[in-house]
Amino acid sequence: EALINEPEPSFQSEPSPALSIQEEPEENTAENVDTAPPDEELPTIPTQLPILQNEEIADKPLQPSDSEVSTSTVQSPDNTPLLSPHSPAPSPWGQGSSGTNPPPEETSNQNEEPLIPADTIAPAAVLEIPECGASFAPDGCVIATTTITINWSSPDADISRFHLSCFIGGALCDDFPIVATSSGSFVLNVSDNTISTITLAAEDAAGNNSSATINVETRLLPIVINEIGWSTADQYIELRNNSSRELSLDGFTLYSATDRSPYSELRGSVAPYGYYLIEYPDDEAILDKTADYIVPVVETDWTLLNPNGETLVLSFASTTIDATPQCFGWCGGGTRFGHSMERVRPLILGSNPDHWGTNNGFVIRGKNASGGDILGTPKFRNSINYLVSNVPQSEDGTILLTAGESPFIISYDLVIPNGTTLKAEAGTIIKFIGDRSLIIYGSMHADGTEGVPVVITSFFDDEFGGDLNNDGTTTVPRAGDWSSIVFKDTARAIINNAIIRYGGKIWSGIPDTGALVFADGASVDIKDSVLEHGNGY
């Protein structure tokens, strides 16, 4: 291998025209052998020299190290300065005044296209129910119509699809779900006394999505006239809210269609499923209840004592919401004993005379101005609403008693005819007033559970269903408070996990009395149940 005779270390300021390393081919003789000390390592030229990439460094003169000897500066054929194999590698960031290197500066390739940020913004889902503009609830949608118009849209232009769902009581509405790629509208027809949960989901081209939900509560009778009470001096009218929302009474008017007296523009609000009490002539008409509205003294003609009765109307913005019937007098109640006139069920039309009755005198609440009992239920569930006989029968002939509406009352002998089924779900409570019986010709199903039984007991049994007559411990239950459950002929019964007690009245001279349950040729299956505190079983 040829040896390179290097001159003293130097750096050319002028670039060489081409890469050139002079070598003289000589014979390998003793005369030409280098006589350098054997311990000194001879430098070699690499086969490829590193080319400086940084223009800023390339323009600067290289400074040799005091401890190194460099070869001659060489240049590439295109006059680009090259590092000699023994040149110290300068810092790519230059040298600062303190002798340390600053951090690198970020550089960008001008040939690369700029990065576009990913779309992560969810589109707006716009769900509108025009009917909700006439809602009776200030903070929700309670409407007196069974027609719901659903409009959906989005202000965003990159929507890929809409998904619309509707559920009522956990069941999917007919014709749903609806999937669309553009804004649209749909008219939904629902049943009265339902809550429709309508949800719109919007998705854009990038896969972002958002949703909006509106609960629409349909109540053709959102507020009703529920009870009317009067005596010679004190009078009251009770309204009931049938919805799950607080309702505003702004815009409501209560008046007599018979003689325009009373005529009261109401105000305030009614709590969910709550009551609104109107009193006259002052707040002492019901001594232990606070009036929500007191009829002004200027309305001195306000009276309910017309012997021929009156038709009371509850209206909203001139539209009749509810009204009482004309019954050639009042359709219940009376001044003789002071019983109030009560609505049988709050969700049925008030204009039907059959939907009203007289307080039963057992379930009572409130004190009059003199401190005596009011034979009514102001701001409380109506007494005749407890009656099993007033529970509507379904199309398949079932009378369903639920735990949510319990307790129920049987105040006279109740007959379940052939073809009809009395069904009591777990947690249902049935109370008997007086020596009455439940007589079954059809079917009875009492479907209790181990922890939630069906209970059939005395009206005076406050342990189950509470103190309905509001007398504390003045009255207590006893064996024989009521008669029997009697299954006749071809009747069928399945009673599971029930508690039956305080019945079995013994009738003098009448055989086969005194039993809590009596089967007369019927098929009765009783399991996992307790029969107690009776005169017979």
FILUMLUM-511189 format. One record per residue (C-alpha): residue number from 1; x, y, z; residue in one letter. Coordinates in steps of 0.2 Angstrom, whole numbers. Last residue first. Example, Ala and Ser with C-alpha at 12.3 -4.5 7.8 and 13.67 -1.06 7.14 Angstrom:
2
2; 68; -5; 36; S
1; 62; -22; 39; A
//
This chain:
537
537; -545; -106; 293; Y
536; -556; -101; 307; G
535; -559; -87; 319; N
534; -545; -77; 312; G
533; -529; -70; 318; H
532; -518; -79; 305; E
531; -517; -87; 288; L
530; -500; -86; 281; V
529; -495; -92; 264; S
528; -482; -102; 255; D
527; -495; -111; 244; K
526; -514; -110; 242; I
525; -522; -119; 227; D
524; -541; -117; 227; V
523; -552; -127; 215; S
522; -570; -124; 219; A
521; -584; -135; 226; G
520; -588; -122; 240; D
519; -570; -116; 246; A
518; -570; -105; 261; F
517; -555; -94; 266; V
516; -554; -84; 282; L
515; -566; -96; 290; A
514; -579; -90; 303; G
513; -595; -96; 294; T
512; -599; -114; 288; D
511; -616; -113; 296; P
510; -627; -98; 299; I
509; -636; -97; 315; G
508; -625; -83; 322; S
507; -613; -77; 309; W
506; -595; -79; 314; I
505; -583; -67; 306; K
504; -568; -75; 299; G
503; -556; -61; 295; G
502; -541; -53; 305; Y
501; -528; -61; 293; R
500; -523; -67; 276; I
499; -504; -65; 272; I
498; -500; -71; 254; A
497; -485; -80; 247; N
496; -494; -89; 233; N
495; -513; -89; 230; I
494; -520; -98; 215; I
493; -538; -98; 213; A
492; -551; -106; 202; R
491; -570; -104; 203; A
490; -581; -118; 197; T
489; -594; -118; 211; D
488; -590; -104; 223; K
487; -574; -97; 231; F
486; -577; -87; 247; V
485; -565; -75; 254; I
484; -572; -73; 271; S
483; -580; -61; 284; S
482; -572; -45; 290; W
481; -567; -39; 307; D
480; -568; -57; 313; G
479; -552; -58; 323; A
478; -547; -40; 329; R
477; -539; -25; 321; P
476; -536; -9; 332; V
475; -546; 7; 333; T
474; -541; 22; 344; T
473; -522; 18; 340; T
472; -519; 33; 328; G
471; -536; 39; 322; D
470; -531; 44; 304; N
469; -545; 32; 296; N
468; -532; 26; 283; L
467; -518; 22; 296; D
466; -506; 13; 285; G
465; -507; 1; 272; G
464; -501; -14; 282; F
463; -497; -12; 300; E
462; -512; 0; 302; D
461; -524; -15; 303; D
460; -540; -6; 306; F
459; -546; -9; 288; F
458; -544; -28; 291; S
457; -533; -39; 281; T
456; -528; -46; 264; I
455; -509; -44; 261; V
454; -500; -50; 245; V
453; -482; -54; 249; P
452; -466; -45; 245; V
451; -451; -55; 253; G
450; -456; -72; 249; E
449; -466; -67; 233; T
448; -484; -63; 230; G
447; -494; -68; 215; D
446; -512; -68; 221; A
445; -522; -75; 207; H
444; -541; -75; 208; M
443; -553; -83; 195; S
442; -572; -82; 191; G
441; -586; -86; 204; Y
440; -576; -77; 218; I
439; -585; -69; 233; I
438; -575; -57; 243; L
437; -584; -54; 259; S
436; -589; -40; 271; R
435; -591; -38; 290; D
434; -585; -20; 290; G
433; -571; -12; 280; I
432; -560; -25; 272; F
431; -542; -20; 267; K
430; -532; -26; 251; I
429; -513; -23; 250; I
428; -503; -27; 234; T
427; -485; -30; 237; G
426; -483; -44; 224; A
425; -497; -42; 210; E
424; -515; -45; 214; A
423; -526; -52; 200; K
422; -545; -53; 200; L
421; -550; -63; 185; T
420; -567; -61; 176; T
419; -575; -75; 166; G
418; -587; -80; 180; N
417; -591; -65; 191; P
416; -580; -57; 204; I
415; -593; -52; 218; V
414; -588; -39; 231; L
413; -598; -38; 247; D
412; -596; -21; 254; Y
411; -582; -9; 258; S
410; -568; -18; 250; I
409; -553; -6; 250; I
408; -537; -5; 241; F
407; -519; -1; 248; P
406; -511; 0; 236; S
405; -509; 10; 219; E
404; -491; 6; 217; G
403; -493; -12; 223; A
402; -505; -16; 209; T
401; -522; -23; 208; L
400; -527; -29; 191; L
399; -545; -33; 186; I
398; -544; -44; 171; T
397; -558; -47; 159; G
396; -548; -48; 143; D
395; -553; -31; 138; E
394; -546; -24; 155; S
393; -557; -20; 170; Q
392; -556; -3; 178; P
391; -553; -2; 197; V
390; -569; 6; 205; N
389; -575; -10; 213; S
388; -558; -12; 222; V
387; -561; 4; 231; L
386; -547; 15; 236; Y
385; -552; 29; 224; N
384; -568; 31; 234; I
383; -558; 39; 248; S
382; -549; 52; 238; N
381; -531; 53; 239; R
380; -525; 67; 250; F
379; -524; 86; 248; K
378; -542; 88; 255; P
377; -549; 71; 259; T
376; -567; 73; 265; G
375; -578; 70; 280; L
374; -569; 85; 288; I
373; -566; 81; 306; D
372; -570; 95; 319; G
371; -558; 109; 324; G
370; -571; 123; 322; S
369; -563; 129; 306; A
368; -564; 112; 299; N
367; -551; 98; 301; K
366; -542; 88; 288; G
365; -542; 70; 282; R
364; -554; 56; 280; I
363; -554; 38; 274; V
362; -569; 30; 284; F
361; -583; 43; 279; G
360; -586; 35; 262; N
359; -583; 52; 253; N
358; -597; 53; 240; T
357; -596; 49; 222; G
356; -591; 55; 205; W
355; -586; 46; 189; H
354; -603; 40; 185; D
353; -609; 58; 182; P
352; -597; 59; 167; N
351; -590; 76; 164; S
350; -575; 73; 175; G
349; -567; 62; 162; L
348; -556; 48; 168; I
347; -538; 50; 174; L
346; -541; 56; 192; P
345; -552; 41; 197; R
344; -568; 41; 207; V
343; -569; 60; 209; R
342; -575; 65; 226; E
341; -590; 75; 233; M
340; -587; 79; 251; S
339; -597; 73; 266; H
338; -604; 87; 277; G
337; -617; 77; 285; F
336; -632; 87; 279; R
335; -622; 98; 267; T
334; -620; 85; 253; G
333; -607; 74; 244; G
332; -611; 67; 227; G
331; -616; 71; 210; C
330; -622; 88; 215; W
329; -640; 93; 210; G
328; -649; 88; 195; F
327; -633; 79; 190; C
326; -624; 92; 180; Q
325; -607; 86; 177; P
324; -590; 93; 182; T
323; -578; 101; 170; A
322; -560; 98; 164; D
321; -547; 106; 152; I
320; -559; 118; 143; T
319; -550; 130; 131; T
318; -552; 149; 135; S
317; -533; 151; 138; A
316; -533; 136; 150; F
315; -550; 131; 157; S
314; -557; 122; 173; L
313; -576; 122; 173; V
312; -588; 120; 187; L
311; -606; 114; 183; T
310; -617; 119; 197; E
309; -629; 110; 209; G
308; -648; 112; 210; N
307; -647; 115; 228; P
306; -634; 130; 225; N
305; -623; 128; 240; L
304; -607; 129; 231; L
303; -604; 148; 234; T
302; -593; 162; 227; W
301; -605; 177; 227; D
300; -593; 186; 239; T
299; -580; 187; 225; E
298; -573; 203; 232; V
297; -567; 194; 247; V
296; -554; 186; 236; P
295; -554; 167; 234; V
294; -539; 160; 244; I
293; -527; 150; 233; Y
292; -514; 137; 238; D
291; -522; 135; 255; A
290; -512; 128; 269; T
289; -520; 113; 277; K
288; -524; 110; 296; D
287; -539; 122; 298; L
286; -547; 118; 281; I
285; -559; 133; 279; A
284; -547; 142; 290; E
283; -537; 149; 275; D
282; -551; 161; 271; D
281; -569; 163; 263; P
280; -566; 151; 254; Y
279; -552; 139; 250; E
278; -544; 133; 234; I
277; -531; 118; 237; L
276; -519; 112; 224; Y
275; -514; 94; 225; Y
274; -499; 84; 219; G
273; -495; 71; 206; Y
272; -480; 82; 202; P
271; -481; 98; 212; A
270; -494; 111; 207; V
269; -490; 129; 203; S
268; -494; 147; 207; G
267; -509; 157; 200; R
266; -527; 155; 197; L
265; -540; 166; 189; E
264; -556; 164; 199; S
263; -574; 165; 193; Y
262; -585; 158; 206; P
261; -598; 162; 202; S
260; -601; 163; 183; R
259; -619; 157; 186; D
258; -620; 140; 179; T
257; -603; 138; 169; A
256; -595; 141; 186; S
255; -577; 146; 185; Y
254; -559; 141; 187; L
253; -546; 149; 176; T
252; -529; 144; 171; F
251; -517; 155; 162; G
250; -503; 153; 175; D
249; -507; 137; 184; L
248; -489; 131; 181; S
247; -486; 112; 182; L
246; -473; 103; 191; E
245; -469; 87; 181; R
244; -474; 69; 183; S
243; -492; 73; 177; S
242; -509; 71; 184; N
241; -509; 87; 194; N
240; -525; 87; 206; R
239; -537; 101; 210; L
238; -546; 103; 226; E
237; -561; 114; 229; I
236; -565; 121; 246; Y
235; -580; 128; 256; Q
234; -583; 133; 274; D
233; -598; 141; 281; A
232; -614; 130; 279; T
231; -603; 115; 274; S
230; -593; 112; 258; W
229; -581; 101; 249; G
228; -577; 98; 231; I
227; -564; 85; 225; E
226; -553; 82; 210; N
225; -555; 96; 197; I
224; -542; 90; 185; V
223; -525; 95; 179; I
222; -515; 87; 165; P
221; -531; 79; 158; L
220; -526; 75; 140; L
219; -510; 71; 147; R
218; -495; 66; 135; T
217; -478; 67; 142; E
216; -464; 70; 129; V
215; -447; 66; 135; N
214; -434; 75; 124; I
213; -417; 68; 120; T
212; -402; 75; 110; A
211; -387; 66; 103; S
210; -369; 68; 97; S
209; -357; 59; 85; N
208; -340; 60; 77; N
207; -337; 47; 64; G
206; -326; 58; 53; A
205; -341; 60; 40; A
204; -353; 66; 54; D
203; -365; 57; 65; E
202; -381; 63; 73; A
201; -391; 54; 86; A
200; -409; 59; 90; L
199; -418; 52; 105; T
198; -437; 52; 109; I
197; -443; 46; 126; T
196; -462; 45; 125; S
195; -472; 47; 142; I
194; -489; 40; 141; T
193; -506; 46; 149; N
192; -515; 46; 132; D
191; -509; 35; 118; S
190; -497; 40; 105; V
189; -497; 46; 87; N
188; -480; 51; 79; L
187; -478; 63; 65; V
186; -461; 62; 57; F
185; -450; 76; 50; S
184; -433; 77; 41; G
183; -415; 83; 40; S
182; -404; 72; 29; S
181; -395; 55; 29; T
180; -409; 46; 38; A
179; -412; 31; 50; V
178; -428; 30; 59; I
177; -430; 17; 73; P
176; -444; 16; 74; F
175; -460; 13; 64; D
174; -470; 8; 80; D
173; -462; 14; 96; C
172; -449; 3; 105; L
171; -455; -3; 122; A
170; -447; 3; 138; G
169; -463; 11; 144; G
168; -464; 21; 128; I
167; -448; 22; 117; F
166; -443; 32; 102; C
165; -427; 31; 92; S
164; -420; 43; 78; L
163; -403; 40; 69; H
162; -396; 53; 58; F
161; -383; 50; 45; R
160; -367; 56; 36; S
159; -368; 74; 42; I
158; -354; 85; 35; D
157; -363; 101; 33; A
156; -366; 105; 51; D
155; -382; 115; 56; P
154; -391; 99; 61; S
153; -409; 93; 58; S
152; -423; 83; 66; W
151; -442; 87; 67; N
150; -454; 76; 77; I
149; -472; 81; 77; T
148; -482; 73; 92; I
147; -500; 69; 91; T
146; -509; 63; 107; T
145; -512; 81; 113; T
144; -513; 89; 130; A
143; -495; 92; 132; I
142; -482; 90; 146; V
141; -464; 94; 140; C
140; -452; 99; 153; G
139; -446; 114; 164; D
138; -460; 126; 163; P
137; -473; 112; 163; A
136; -490; 115; 154; F
135; -481; 113; 137; S
134; -488; 123; 122; A
133; -470; 125; 114; G
132; -469; 106; 117; C
131; -481; 104; 102; E
130; -466; 110; 90; P
129; -456; 95; 95; I
128; -438; 99; 90; E
127; -422; 89; 89; L
126; -406; 97; 83; V
125; -390; 86; 84; A
124; -374; 97; 83; A
123; -359; 88; 76; P
122; -345; 82; 87; A
121; -328; 90; 85; I
120; -314; 78; 83; T
119; -309; 82; 65; D
118; -290; 78; 63; A
117; -278; 92; 61; P
116; -272; 95; 43; I
115; -253; 92; 41; L
114; -244; 104; 30; P
113; -237; 97; 13; E
112; -219; 92; 13; E
111; -207; 100; 1; N
110; -202; 114; 13; Q
109; -195; 101; 25; N
108; -195; 108; 42; S
107; -181; 112; 55; T
106; -182; 112; 73; E
105; -167; 120; 81; E
104; -155; 110; 91; P
103; -151; 114; 109; P
102; -136; 126; 112; P
101; -118; 119; 112; N
100; -106; 124; 126; T
99; -91; 135; 125; G
98; -98; 149; 135; S
97; -99; 160; 119; S
96; -108; 147; 109; G
95; -101; 135; 97; Q
94; -110; 130; 81; G
93; -126; 119; 81; W
92; -119; 105; 71; P
91; -104; 104; 82; S
90; -87; 103; 72; P
89; -80; 86; 69; A
88; -61; 87; 71; P
87; -52; 85; 55; S
86; -43; 69; 53; H
85; -51; 61; 38; P
84; -52; 78; 29; S
83; -69; 85; 28; L
82; -75; 90; 11; L
81; -79; 107; 3; P
80; -91; 106; -11; T
79; -81; 111; -27; N
78; -92; 100; -38; D
77; -78; 88; -40; P
76; -77; 86; -22; S
75; -64; 95; -11; Q
74; -49; 90; -1; V
73; -41; 99; 13; T
72; -24; 92; 16; S
71; -22; 80; 30; T
70; -25; 85; 48; S
69; -14; 83; 63; V
68; -22; 82; 80; E
67; -19; 88; 97; S
66; -21; 107; 94; D
65; -37; 104; 84; S
64; -38; 112; 67; P
63; -51; 125; 64; Q
62; -62; 123; 49; L
61; -67; 139; 40; P
60; -86; 142; 40; K
59; -97; 140; 24; D
58; -99; 121; 26; A
57; -106; 124; 44; I
56; -120; 135; 38; E
55; -123; 123; 23; E
54; -126; 108; 34; N
53; -124; 92; 25; Q
52; -105; 90; 26; L
51; -99; 75; 16; I
50; -91; 60; 25; P
49; -77; 54; 14; L
48; -78; 37; 6; Q
47; -64; 24; 4; T
46; -56; 31; 20; P
45; -38; 37; 19; I
44; -26; 30; 30; T
43; -15; 38; 44; P
42; 1; 29; 49; L
41; 1; 23; 67; E
40; 18; 28; 76; E
39; 25; 13; 86; D
38; 36; 8; 72; P
37; 45; 24; 70; P
36; 44; 31; 53; A
35; 58; 24; 41; T
34; 46; 23; 26; D
33; 52; 10; 14; V
32; 58; 17; -2; N
31; 76; 12; -1; E
30; 71; -5; 5; A
29; 62; -8; -11; T
28; 43; -10; -15; N
27; 44; -3; -32; E
26; 36; 14; -34; E
25; 20; 21; -40; P
24; 19; 39; -36; E
23; 3; 44; -28; E
22; -6; 61; -29; Q
21; -23; 63; -22; I
20; -35; 73; -32; S
19; -53; 77; -29; L
18; -57; 91; -41; A
17; -55; 109; -45; P
16; -48; 112; -28; S
15; -57; 125; -17; P
14; -47; 140; -12; E
13; -44; 143; 6; S
12; -33; 128; 8; Q
11; -30; 122; 25; F
10; -13; 117; 32; S
9; -4; 104; 42; P
8; 14; 102; 37; E
7; 16; 92; 21; P
6; 10; 74; 20; E
5; 19; 60; 11; N
4; 6; 47; 8; I
3; 12; 29; 8; L
2; 7; 17; -5; A
1; 0; 0; 0; E
//
